[in-house]
Amino acid sequence: MIKRRIGASPRERGSMSGQTCPDIFELNDGNFAVIGTDATATLDGALPSDAGRADYERIVVITRETLIRAKADIPDA
């Protein structure tokens, strides 16, 4: 199901354990999976009026560095 990691591994980004940090993965079906901190309770009420979240969805936060270091690996199409 997981095709590949997108960007640098947590260890490459300075995690001592390499196991408990934000991460981004491309899935075999072309979708992406994100490991991040659940911020649903904090950010749900701050979503713009044209954004929505289903009950089964969560708002997760990843570090800026995680996304920036993944940018080169994210396909254009």
Secondary structure, 3 states (H helix, E strand, C coil): CEEEECCCCCCCCCCCCCCCCCEEEEECCCCEEEECEECHHHHHHHCCCCCCCCCCCCCEECCHHHHHHHHHHCCCC
